[in-house]
Amino acid sequence: MAMDASEIERMIKEALPDAQIAIRDLAGDGDHYSAEVVSESFRGKSRVQQHQMIYQALKGNMGGQLHALALQTSAPE
């Protein structure tokens, strides 16, 4: 069963309450998304660390309910 965009956003917001999130369903199948996440929590962290924070927020759903998620992460300017 696929995850919907609102569930992905809810999980990220739960972990990063200040995050600004934009999610797109890339294939229209509920399995392939892109997410742009901007959060002060990312400041001073490497891109890999930022992405790891998102994967942690998704609580193991990557590769299962959520097949693919293209991430763009950054701290606010």
N, C-alpha and C positions, 0 to 999 in steps of 0.2 A: 504494500500500500504506500502510495506516494505522500509526501508532505506538501502542504500548501504554503504559499508565500507568507500568509499571516502567522502561521505556526513558526516558521523560521524567524520572522521578525520578533515574535513574542519571546522566543528563547534567547535571541541575541540581546534584546532589551532587558531581560531578566538578569543577565550577566553584566551588561554594560548599560546602565540606566540612562546615561547621557548621550548614547549613540544616536546619530542621525543615519537612517538606513533607507536605501533604495534597492528593491528587489525586483528582478525581471525574470519571467518564465521564458527561457530561451527557445524551447522546442514546443511549448504548448502542451506538454505531457505531464507536468507536475513533477518531473524527475531531474530536469536540467535548468538550473537557475544561475543568475549572476547577482552578486550583492556588492553594493558599495556601502562601506561602513566608515563613518567618521566619528572618532571618539577621543576625548582627551586622554583616556587610559592608554592610548597607543603612543603618546609622546615619549621619545627616548628609546623606544623599542624597535628592534629590527623588523623587517617585513615578515620574516619567518615567525618571530614571536607574536606579532599581531595576528597572523593567520592561526597560530596555535590557540590563541585566546578565543577566536571564533569557533574553532573546532571543539574546544572544551565547552563552550556555551551550547553547542548542538548536542552535547551529551551522547556521543557515540552513534548518532543517526547518519553520519557521513558514510557512504558506501552501503548503507542498508536502505532505510526509507528514503534517504536523500542520495541519489546516485551521483550527481555532479553539481558542484558549486564553484563558479569562477569568482574569486574574491578580489576586490580592490579595497585596501584599507589605508587610512591615514589619520593623523591628528588634525584638528581644526587649524586653519591658517591664522 
